[in-house]
């Protein structure tokens, strides 16, 4: 964890970011004025998960298979829980497999 104080200050917004895409947008707007690195970490994680969810809903389910889509949805929900528990515990917990890439791909989110 980079900074315990930053984690404590950004915890509420990091948790809000986990409440649907609307929560992510709200957390982004709230973080825009104070620029908390802990919140930014979780915003990048959630943008990645929302993007994967969108791809799953619009492409996998539509063109591959409902069963494959269901399995991916279950995996994404598990990743979401890992991320939420990390935010609650004030730990920068990367989403399994893709968390580092989310941090790199969305590094413009500050």
The first five atom37 places (N, CA, C, CB, O) and aatype in JSON, in Angstrom:
{
  "aatype": [20, 20, 20, 20, 20, 20, 20, 20, 20, 20, 20, 20, 20, 20, 20, 20, 20, 20, 20, 20, 20, 20, 20, 20, 20, 20, 20, 20, 20, 20, 20, 20, 20, 20, 20, 20, 20, 20, 20, 20, 20, 20, 20, 20, 20, 20, 20, 20, 20, 20, 20, 20, 20, 20, 20, 20, 20, 20, 20, 20, 20, 20, 20, 20, 20, 20, 20, 20, 20, 20, 20, 20, 20, 20, 20, 20, 20, 20, 20, 20, 20, 20, 20, 20, 20, 20, 20, 20, 20, 20, 20, 20, 20, 20, 20, 20, 20, 20, 20, 20, 20, 20, 20, 20, 20, 20, 20, 20, 20, 20],
  "atom_mask": [
    [1, 1, 1, 1, 1],
    [1, 1, 1, 1, 1],
    [1, 1, 1, 1, 1],
    [1, 1, 1, 1, 1],
    [1, 1, 1, 1, 1],
    [1, 1, 1, 1, 1],
    [1, 1, 1, 1, 1],
    [1, 1, 1, 1, 1],
    [1, 1, 1, 1, 1],
    [1, 1, 1, 1, 1],
    [1, 1, 1, 1, 1],
    [1, 1, 1, 1, 1],
    [1, 1, 1, 1, 1],
    [1, 1, 1, 1, 1],
    [1, 1, 1, 1, 1],
    [1, 1, 1, 1, 1],
    [1, 1, 1, 1, 1],
    [1, 1, 1, 1, 1],
    [1, 1, 1, 1, 1],
    [1, 1, 1, 1, 1],
    [1, 1, 1, 1, 1],
    [1, 1, 1, 1, 1],
    [1, 1, 1, 1, 1],
    [1, 1, 1, 1, 1],
    [1, 1, 1, 1, 1],
    [1, 1, 1, 1, 1],
    [1, 1, 1, 1, 1],
    [1, 1, 1, 1, 1],
    [1, 1, 1, 1, 1],
    [1, 1, 1, 1, 1],
    [1, 1, 1, 1, 1],
    [1, 1, 1, 1, 1],
    [1, 1, 1, 1, 1],
    [1, 1, 1, 1, 1],
    [1, 1, 1, 1, 1],
    [1, 1, 1, 1, 1],
    [1, 1, 1, 1, 1],
    [1, 1, 1, 1, 1],
    [1, 1, 1, 1, 1],
    [1, 1, 1, 1, 1],
    [1, 1, 1, 1, 1],
    [1, 1, 1, 1, 1],
    [1, 1, 1, 1, 1],
    [1, 1, 1, 1, 1],
    [1, 1, 1, 1, 1],
    [1, 1, 1, 1, 1],
    [1, 1, 1, 1, 1],
    [1, 1, 1, 1, 1],
    [1, 1, 1, 1, 1],
    [1, 1, 1, 1, 1],
    [1, 1, 1, 1, 1],
    [1, 1, 1, 1, 1],
    [1, 1, 1, 1, 1],
    [1, 1, 1, 1, 1],
    [1, 1, 1, 1, 1],
    [1, 1, 1, 1, 1],
    [1, 1, 1, 1, 1],
    [1, 1, 1, 1, 1],
    [1, 1, 1, 1, 1],
    [1, 1, 1, 1, 1],
    [1, 1, 1, 1, 1],
    [1, 1, 1, 1, 1],
    [1, 1, 1, 1, 1],
    [1, 1, 1, 1, 1],
    [1, 1, 1, 1, 1],
    [1, 1, 1, 1, 1],
    [1, 1, 1, 1, 1],
    [1, 1, 1, 1, 1],
    [1, 1, 1, 1, 1],
    [1, 1, 1, 1, 1],
    [1, 1, 1, 1, 1],
    [1, 1, 1, 1, 1],
    [1, 1, 1, 1, 1],
    [1, 1, 1, 1, 1],
    [1, 1, 1, 1, 1],
    [1, 1, 1, 1, 1],
    [1, 1, 1, 1, 1],
    [1, 1, 1, 1, 1],
    [1, 1, 1, 1, 1],
    [1, 1, 1, 1, 1],
    [1, 1, 1, 1, 1],
    [1, 1, 1, 1, 1],
    [1, 1, 1, 1, 1],
    [1, 1, 1, 1, 1],
    [1, 1, 1, 1, 1],
    [1, 1, 1, 1, 1],
    [1, 1, 1, 1, 1],
    [1, 1, 1, 1, 1],
    [1, 1, 1, 1, 1],
    [1, 1, 1, 1, 1],
    [1, 1, 1, 1, 1],
    [1, 1, 1, 1, 1],
    [1, 1, 1, 1, 1],
    [1, 1, 1, 1, 1],
    [1, 1, 1, 1, 1],
    [1, 1, 1, 1, 1],
    [1, 1, 1, 1, 1],
    [1, 1, 1, 1, 1],
    [1, 1, 1, 1, 1],
    [1, 1, 1, 1, 1],
    [1, 1, 1, 1, 1],
    [1, 1, 1, 1, 1],
    [1, 1, 1, 1, 1],
    [1, 1, 1, 1, 1],
    [1, 1, 1, 1, 1],
    [1, 1, 1, 1, 1],
    [1, 1, 1, 1, 1],
    [1, 1, 1, 1, 1],
    [1, 1, 1, 1, 1],
    [1, 1, 1, 1, 1]
  ],
  "atom_positions": [
    [[0.85, -1.17, 0.0], [0.0, 0.0, 0.0], [0.89, 1.23, 0.0], [-0.97, 0.0, 1.22], [1.87, 1.29, 0.75]],
    [[0.56, 2.19, -0.82], [1.4, 3.37, -0.98], [1.37, 4.27, 0.24], [0.96, 4.15, -2.19], [2.42, 4.69, 0.73]],
    [[0.19, 4.56, 0.74], [0.07, 5.54, 1.8], [-1.19, 5.22, 2.6], [0.04, 6.98, 1.24], [-2.3, 5.26, 2.06]],
    [[-1.02, 4.92, 3.88], [-2.16, 4.55, 4.71], [-3.17, 5.68, 4.8], [-1.69, 4.17, 6.11], [-4.37, 5.44, 4.75]],
    [[-2.7, 6.91, 4.92], [-3.61, 8.05, 5.01], [-4.41, 8.2, 3.71], [-2.82, 9.34, 5.3], [-5.61, 8.48, 3.75]],
    [[-3.76, 8.01, 2.56], [-4.47, 8.09, 1.28], [-5.52, 7.01, 1.19], [-3.48, 7.97, 0.1], [-6.61, 7.25, 0.68]],
    [[-5.21, 5.82, 1.69], [-6.18, 4.72, 1.67], [-7.37, 5.05, 2.55], [-5.52, 3.4, 2.13], [-8.52, 4.83, 2.16]],
    [[-7.11, 5.59, 3.74], [-8.2, 5.93, 4.64], [-9.06, 7.05, 4.05], [-7.66, 6.35, 6.01], [-10.29, 7.01, 4.14]],
    [[-8.41, 8.04, 3.44], [-9.15, 9.17, 2.86], [-9.95, 8.75, 1.63], [-8.17, 10.28, 2.5], [-11.03, 9.28, 1.39]],
    [[-9.43, 7.81, 0.84], [-10.07, 7.42, -0.41], [-10.96, 6.2, -0.31], [-9.05, 7.18, -1.43], [-11.56, 5.8, -1.31]],
    [[-11.05, 5.61, 0.86], [-11.8, 4.36, 1.03], [-13.26, 4.48, 0.59], [-11.74, 3.91, 2.48], [-13.76, 3.62, -0.14]],
    [[-13.93, 5.5, 1.02], [-15.36, 5.65, 0.69], [-15.57, 5.74, -0.82], [-15.95, 6.91, 1.38], [-16.44, 5.07, -1.37]],
    [[-14.77, 6.57, -1.49], [-14.91, 6.7, -2.94], [-14.52, 5.4, -3.65], [-14.05, 7.86, -3.46], [-15.12, 5.05, -4.67]],
    [[-13.53, 4.69, -3.13], [-13.14, 3.42, -3.73], [-14.28, 2.41, -3.64], [-11.88, 2.85, -3.04], [-14.51, 1.65, -4.58]],
    [[-14.99, 2.42, -2.53], [-16.13, 1.51, -2.36], [-17.27, 1.95, -3.28], [-16.61, 1.49, -0.88], [-17.91, 1.11, -3.91]],
    [[-17.51, 3.25, -3.36], [-18.56, 3.77, -4.25], [-18.28, 3.34, -5.69], [-18.65, 5.31, -4.15], [-19.21, 3.05, -6.45]],
    [[-17.01, 3.31, -6.08], [-16.64, 2.93, -7.44], [-17.1, 1.51, -7.79], [-15.13, 3.04, -7.63], [-17.24, 1.18, -8.96]],
    [[-17.32, 0.68, -6.79], [-17.73, -0.7, -7.01], [-19.24, -0.86, -7.2], [-17.28, -1.54, -5.84], [-19.71, -1.95, -7.52]],
    [[-19.99, 0.2, -7.01], [-21.46, 0.12, -7.09], [-21.9, 0.48, -8.51], [-22.13, 1.06, -6.04], [-22.23, 1.63, -8.78]],
    [[-21.91, -0.48, -9.38], [-22.3, -0.36, -10.79], [-21.48, 0.69, -11.53], [-23.78, -0.02, -10.9], [-20.62, 1.34, -10.93]],
    [[-21.73, 0.86, -12.78], [-21.03, 1.86, -13.59], [-21.37, 3.27, -13.11], [-21.4, 1.7, -15.09], [-20.54, 4.17, -13.21]],
    [[-22.57, 3.45, -12.6], [-22.97, 4.76, -12.05], [-22.09, 5.12, -10.86], [-24.47, 4.76, -11.64], [-21.65, 6.27, -10.74]],
    [[-21.84, 4.17, -9.98], [-20.96, 4.4, -8.83], [-19.55, 4.74, -9.28], [-20.94, 3.18, -7.92], [-18.89, 5.59, -8.68]],
    [[-19.08, 4.08, -10.32], [-17.74, 4.36, -10.85], [-17.68, 5.8, -11.37], [-17.37, 3.37, -11.96], [-16.7, 6.5, -11.14]],
    [[-18.72, 6.22, -12.07], [-18.77, 7.59, -12.59], [-18.81, 8.6, -11.44], [-19.99, 7.79, -13.51], [-18.11, 9.61, -11.46]],
    [[-19.63, 8.31, -10.43], [-19.72, 9.21, -9.26], [-18.37, 9.3, -8.56], [-20.8, 8.71, -8.28], [-17.92, 10.39, -8.21]],
    [[-17.71, 8.15, -8.35], [-16.4, 8.14, -7.69], [-15.38, 8.91, -8.53], [-15.92, 6.69, -7.45], [-14.52, 9.6, -7.98]],
    [[-15.45, 8.78, -9.84], [-14.55, 9.51, -10.72], [-14.74, 11.02, -10.55], [-14.78, 9.1, -12.19], [-13.77, 11.76, -10.43]],
    [[-15.98, 11.46, -10.54], [-16.28, 12.89, -10.37], [-15.82, 13.37, -8.99], [-17.8, 13.16, -10.55], [-15.22, 14.44, -8.87]],
    [[-16.1, 12.59, -7.95], [-15.69, 12.98, -6.6], [-14.16, 13.02, -6.47], [-16.27, 12.0, -5.57], [-13.61, 13.86, -5.76]],
    [[-13.49, 12.11, -7.17], [-12.03, 12.04, -7.09], [-11.37, 13.12, -7.95], [-11.54, 10.67, -7.52], [-10.19, 13.41, -7.78]],
    [[-12.12, 13.69, -8.86], [-11.57, 14.68, -9.77], [-11.04, 15.91, -9.04], [-12.62, 15.1, -10.78], [-10.06, 16.52, -9.49]],
    [[-11.65, 16.28, -7.96], [-11.21, 17.48, -7.24], [-10.1, 17.19, -6.23], [-12.38, 18.12, -6.54], [-9.23, 18.03, -6.01]],
    [[-10.12, 16.01, -5.6], [-9.14, 15.73, -4.55], [-7.99, 14.84, -5.0], [-9.82, 15.1, -3.4], [-6.96, 14.8, -4.32]],
    [[-8.13, 14.13, -6.1], [-7.07, 13.27, -6.66], [-6.43, 12.35, -5.62], [-6.0, 14.12, -7.3], [-5.25, 12.48, -5.31]],
    [[-7.22, 11.43, -5.1], [-6.72, 10.45, -4.14], [-6.21, 9.23, -4.9], [-7.82, 10.05, -3.12], [-6.95, 8.63, -5.68]],
    [[-4.95, 8.85, -4.68], [-4.33, 7.74, -5.42], [-5.0, 6.4, -5.12], [-2.85, 7.65, -5.08], [-5.08, 5.55, -6.01]],
    [[-5.47, 6.2, -3.91], [-6.16, 4.96, -3.55], [-7.46, 4.82, -4.34], [-6.46, 4.91, -2.04], [-7.76, 3.76, -4.88]],
    [[-8.22, 5.89, -4.41], [-9.45, 5.89, -5.21], [-9.11, 5.69, -6.68], [-10.24, 7.21, -5.01], [-9.79, 4.92, -7.37]],
    [[-8.09, 6.35, -7.18], [-7.69, 6.21, -8.57], [-7.32, 4.77, -8.89], [-6.52, 7.14, -8.88], [-7.65, 4.27, -9.97]],
    [[-6.64, 4.1, -7.98], [-6.28, 2.69, -8.17], [-7.54, 1.86, -8.42], [-5.52, 2.15, -6.93], [-7.58, 1.06, -9.35]],
    [[-8.55, 2.05, -7.59], [-9.78, 1.27, -7.74], [-10.63, 1.73, -8.92], [-10.6, 1.35, -6.46], [-11.37, 0.93, -9.49]],
    [[-10.54, 2.99, -9.29], [-11.23, 3.43, -10.5], [-10.67, 2.71, -11.72], [-11.1, 4.97, -10.67], [-11.43, 2.27, -12.59]],
    [[-9.34, 2.58, -11.78], [-8.73, 1.87, -12.91], [-9.14, 0.4, -12.92], [-7.2, 1.98, -12.84], [-9.4, -0.17, -13.98]],
    [[-9.21, -0.23, -11.75], [-9.64, -1.62, -11.67], [-11.09, -1.78, -12.13], [-9.49, -2.15, -10.24], [-11.41, -2.71, -12.87]],
    [[-11.95, -0.87, -11.7], [-13.37, -0.98, -12.04], [-13.64, -0.64, -13.5], [-14.19, -0.08, -11.14], [-14.52, -1.24, -14.12]],
    [[-12.91, 0.3, -14.07], [-13.08, 0.59, -15.49], [-12.73, -0.66, -16.3], [-12.18, 1.8, -15.93], [-13.42, -1.0, -17.26]],
    [[-11.66, -1.35, -15.9], [-11.29, -2.59, -16.57], [-12.37, -3.66, -16.44], [-10.0, -3.11, -16.01], [-12.7, -4.33, -17.42]],
    [[-12.91, -3.83, -15.24], [-13.96, -4.83, -15.04], [-15.23, -4.47, -15.81], [-14.28, -4.98, -13.54], [-15.88, -5.34, -16.38]],
    [[-15.59, -3.2, -15.83], [-16.77, -2.77, -16.58], [-16.57, -3.02, -18.08], [-17.08, -1.28, -16.32], [-17.49, -3.43, -18.78]],
    [[-15.37, -2.75, -18.56], [-15.08, -2.99, -19.97], [-15.19, -4.48, -20.3], [-13.68, -2.47, -20.31], [-15.78, -4.85, -21.32]],
    [[-14.63, -5.34, -19.45], [-14.75, -6.78, -19.67], [-16.2, -7.24, -19.61], [-13.93, -7.54, -18.63], [-16.62, -8.09, -20.39]],
    [[-16.96, -6.66, -18.7], [-18.38, -7.01, -18.59], [-19.14, -6.61, -19.85], [-18.99, -6.33, -17.36], [-19.98, -7.36, -20.34]],
    [[-18.83, -5.43, -20.36], [-19.46, -4.96, -21.59], [-19.13, -5.9, -22.76], [-19.01, -3.51, -21.92], [-20.01, -6.29, -23.51]],
    [[-17.86, -6.25, -22.89], [-17.45, -7.18, -23.95], [-18.17, -8.51, -23.8], [-15.92, -7.38, -23.93], [-18.62, -9.09, -24.78]],
    [[-18.26, -8.98, -22.57], [-18.94, -10.25, -22.32], [-20.41, -10.18, -22.72], [-18.82, -10.63, -20.84], [-20.93, -11.08, -23.38]],
    [[-21.08, -9.12, -22.32], [-22.52, -8.99, -22.6], [-22.81, -8.81, -24.09], [-23.09, -7.81, -21.84], [-23.75, -9.42, -24.61]],
    [[-22.05, -8.0, -24.77], [-22.37, -7.64, -26.15], [-21.75, -8.55, -27.19], [-21.93, -6.25, -26.41], [-22.3, -8.71, -28.28]],
    [[-20.61, -9.15, -26.86], [-19.95, -9.95, -27.89], [-19.94, -11.44, -27.58], [-18.54, -9.48, -28.06], [-20.32, -12.25, -28.43]],
    [[-19.53, -11.81, -26.38], [-19.44, -13.24, -26.04], [-20.83, -13.87, -26.03], [-18.75, -13.43, -24.67], [-21.06, -14.9, -26.66]],
    [[-21.75, -13.25, -25.31], [-23.11, -13.79, -25.22], [-23.79, -13.8, -26.59], [-23.94, -12.97, -24.22], [-24.5, -14.75, -26.92]],
    [[-23.57, -12.77, -27.35], [-24.24, -12.65, -28.64], [-23.66, -13.54, -29.73], [-24.2, -11.24, -29.09], [-24.39, -14.0, -30.6]],
    [[-22.36, -13.77, -29.69], [-21.74, -14.46, -30.81], [-21.11, -15.81, -30.47], [-20.71, -13.58, -31.39], [-20.87, -16.6, -31.38]],
    [[-20.83, -16.08, -29.21], [-20.16, -17.33, -28.86], [-21.13, -18.3, -28.23], [-18.98, -17.06, -27.91], [-21.59, -19.25, -28.88]],
    [[-21.46, -18.07, -26.96], [-22.31, -19.02, -26.26], [-22.8, -18.42, -24.95], [-21.56, -20.33, -26.0], [-22.08, -17.68, -24.27]],
    [[-24.03, -18.76, -24.62], [-24.58, -18.33, -23.33], [-23.87, -18.99, -22.17], [-26.06, -18.64, -23.26], [-23.71, -18.36, -21.12]],
    [[-23.44, -20.23, -22.33], [-22.74, -20.95, -21.26], [-21.37, -20.33, -21.0], [-22.59, -22.44, -21.62], [-20.97, -20.14, -19.85]],
    [[-20.66, -20.01, -22.07], [-19.36, -19.36, -21.93], [-19.54, -17.99, -21.28], [-18.65, -19.22, -23.32], [-18.77, -17.62, -20.4]],
    [[-20.54, -17.26, -21.69], [-20.82, -15.95, -21.12], [-21.16, -16.06, -19.64], [-21.96, -15.28, -21.87], [-20.73, -15.23, -18.83]],
    [[-21.93, -17.08, -19.28], [-22.27, -17.28, -17.88], [-21.02, -17.55, -17.05], [-23.28, -18.43, -17.72], [-20.88, -17.03, -15.95]],
    [[-20.11, -18.35, -17.57], [-18.86, -18.66, -16.86], [-18.01, -17.4, -16.7], [-18.07, -19.75, -17.61], [-17.42, -17.17, -15.64]],
    [[-17.96, -16.6, -17.74], [-17.19, -15.35, -17.66], [-17.84, -14.39, -16.66], [-17.09, -14.68, -19.05], [-17.14, -13.72, -15.9]],
    [[-19.15, -14.33, -16.66], [-19.86, -13.49, -15.68], [-19.53, -13.92, -14.26], [-21.39, -13.54, -15.92], [-19.27, -13.08, -13.41]],
    [[-19.55, -15.21, -14.0], [-19.21, -15.72, -12.66], [-17.79, -15.33, -12.28], [-19.37, -17.26, -12.61], [-17.53, -14.94, -11.14]],
    [[-16.86, -15.42, -13.22], [-15.48, -15.05, -12.98], [-15.36, -13.55, -12.69], [-14.61, -15.43, -14.17], [-14.64, -13.14, -11.78]],
    [[-16.07, -12.74, -13.46], [-16.03, -11.29, -13.25], [-16.62, -10.89, -11.9], [-16.77, -10.57, -14.37], [-16.13, -9.97, -11.26]],
    [[-17.67, -11.58, -11.47], [-18.25, -11.32, -10.15], [-17.24, -11.66, -9.06], [-19.57, -12.13, -9.95], [-17.1, -10.93, -8.08]],
    [[-16.53, -12.76, -9.23], [-15.49, -13.14, -8.25], [-14.39, -12.07, -8.21], [-14.87, -14.53, -8.61], [-13.93, -11.7, -7.14]],
    [[-13.98, -11.59, -9.38], [-12.97, -10.52, -9.44], [-13.47, -9.26, -8.76], [-12.59, -10.22, -10.89], [-12.72, -8.59, -8.05]],
    [[-14.76, -8.94, -8.97], [-15.36, -7.76, -8.35], [-15.31, -7.89, -6.82], [-16.83, -7.59, -8.83], [-14.98, -6.92, -6.12]],
    [[-15.63, -9.08, -6.3], [-15.58, -9.29, -4.85], [-14.16, -9.13, -4.31], [-16.11, -10.67, -4.49], [-13.97, -8.52, -3.26]],
    [[-13.18, -9.66, -5.01], [-11.78, -9.51, -4.6], [-11.43, -8.03, -4.5], [-10.82, -10.24, -5.6], [-10.82, -7.59, -3.53]],
    [[-11.83, -7.27, -5.51], [-11.55, -5.85, -5.54], [-12.28, -5.1, -4.42], [-11.94, -5.27, -6.9], [-11.69, -4.26, -3.74]],
    [[-13.55, -5.41, -4.22], [-14.33, -4.75, -3.17], [-13.75, -5.04, -1.79], [-15.8, -5.21, -3.23], [-13.63, -4.13, -0.97]],
    [[-13.39, -6.27, -1.52], [-12.81, -6.63, -0.21], [-11.5, -5.87, -0.01], [-12.57, -8.16, -0.11], [-11.21, -5.41, 1.09]],
    [[-10.7, -5.75, -1.06], [-9.46, -4.97, -0.97], [-9.74, -3.52, -0.61], [-8.69, -5.04, -2.28], [-9.06, -2.95, 0.24]],
    [[-10.73, -2.92, -1.25], [-11.09, -1.53, -0.96], [-11.57, -1.38, 0.49], [-12.18, -1.03, -1.94], [-11.19, -0.43, 1.18]],
    [[-12.39, -2.3, 0.93], [-12.9, -2.25, 2.3], [-11.77, -2.37, 3.31], [-13.93, -3.36, 2.54], [-11.78, -1.7, 4.34]],
    [[-10.79, -3.23, 3.01], [-9.66, -3.45, 3.91], [-8.53, -2.45, 3.72], [-9.13, -4.84, 3.73], [-7.46, -2.59, 4.32]],
    [[-8.75, -1.44, 2.87], [-7.77, -0.39, 2.6], [-6.47, -0.95, 2.03], [-7.48, 0.39, 3.87], [-5.38, -0.48, 2.37]],
    [[-6.58, -1.98, 1.18], [-5.44, -2.59, 0.51], [-5.6, -2.41, -1.0], [-5.32, -4.1, 0.88], [-6.71, -2.53, -1.53]],
    [[-4.53, -2.12, -1.68], [-4.57, -2.03, -3.13], [-4.47, -3.44, -3.69], [-3.42, -1.13, -3.69], [-3.38, -3.95, -3.95]],
    [[-5.62, -4.06, -3.87], [-5.73, -5.45, -4.3], [-6.0, -5.49, -5.8], [-6.85, -6.19, -3.52], [-7.05, -5.04, -6.26]],
    [[-5.04, -6.04, -6.55], [-5.2, -6.15, -7.99], [-6.21, -7.23, -8.34], [-3.86, -6.44, -8.67], [-6.26, -8.27, -7.69]],
    [[-7.01, -6.99, -9.37], [-7.9, -8.01, -9.9], [-7.02, -9.13, -10.44], [-8.86, -7.41, -11.02], [-6.03, -8.86, -11.12]],
    [[-7.35, -10.4, -10.16], [-6.53, -11.5, -10.66], [-6.37, -11.46, -12.19], [-7.13, -12.83, -10.24], [-7.3, -11.09, -12.91]],
    [[-5.22, -11.84, -12.64], [-4.87, -11.97, -14.06], [-4.69, -10.65, -14.79], [-5.92, -12.76, -14.75], [-3.69, -10.48, -15.49]],
    [[-5.59, -9.72, -14.67], [-5.55, -8.5, -15.48], [-5.35, -7.22, -14.7], [-6.8, -8.39, -16.27], [-5.28, -6.14, -15.3]],
    [[-5.27, -7.29, -13.39], [-5.18, -6.08, -12.56], [-4.01, -5.19, -12.91], [-5.09, -6.47, -11.13], [-4.15, -3.97, -12.97]],
    [[-2.83, -5.79, -13.15], [-1.66, -4.98, -13.51], [-1.87, -4.3, -14.85], [-0.4, -5.85, -13.55], [-1.48, -3.14, -15.04]],
    [[-2.49, -5.02, -15.79], [-2.76, -4.43, -17.09], [-3.76, -3.28, -16.98], [-3.29, -5.49, -18.06], [-3.62, -2.26, -17.65]],
    [[-4.78, -3.44, -16.13], [-5.74, -2.35, -15.92], [-5.02, -1.1, -15.42], [-6.84, -2.77, -14.92], [-5.3, 0.01, -15.87]],
    [[-4.09, -1.28, -14.49], [-3.35, -0.14, -13.95], [-2.53, 0.53, -15.05], [-2.44, -0.59, -12.79], [-2.39, 1.76, -15.07]],
    [[-1.98, -0.27, -15.95], [-1.17, 0.27, -17.04], [-2.05, 0.89, -18.13], [-0.29, -0.81, -17.63], [-1.8, 2.01, -18.56]],
    [[-3.06, 0.16, -18.57], [-3.92, 0.63, -19.67], [-4.66, 1.92, -19.33], [-4.92, -0.45, -20.03], [-4.85, 2.78, -20.18]],
    [[-5.07, 2.03, -18.07], [-5.89, 3.19, -17.65], [-5.12, 4.14, -16.74], [-7.15, 2.7, -16.94], [-5.71, 4.78, -15.87]],
    [[-3.8, 4.21, -16.94], [-2.97, 5.05, -16.07], [-3.31, 6.53, -16.18], [-1.51, 4.85, -16.41], [-2.91, 7.32, -15.33]],
    [[-4.05, 6.91, -17.21], [-4.5, 8.3, -17.35], [-5.57, 8.67, -16.34], [-5.02, 8.54, -18.74], [-5.85, 9.85, -16.14]],
    [[-6.17, 7.67, -15.69], [-7.18, 7.95, -14.66], [-6.44, 8.25, -13.38], [-8.19, 6.74, -14.48], [-5.81, 7.37, -12.79]],
    [[-6.51, 9.47, -12.95], [-5.8, 9.89, -11.73], [-6.75, 10.55, -10.77], [-4.65, 10.83, -12.06], [-6.33, 10.96, -9.68]]
  ]
}
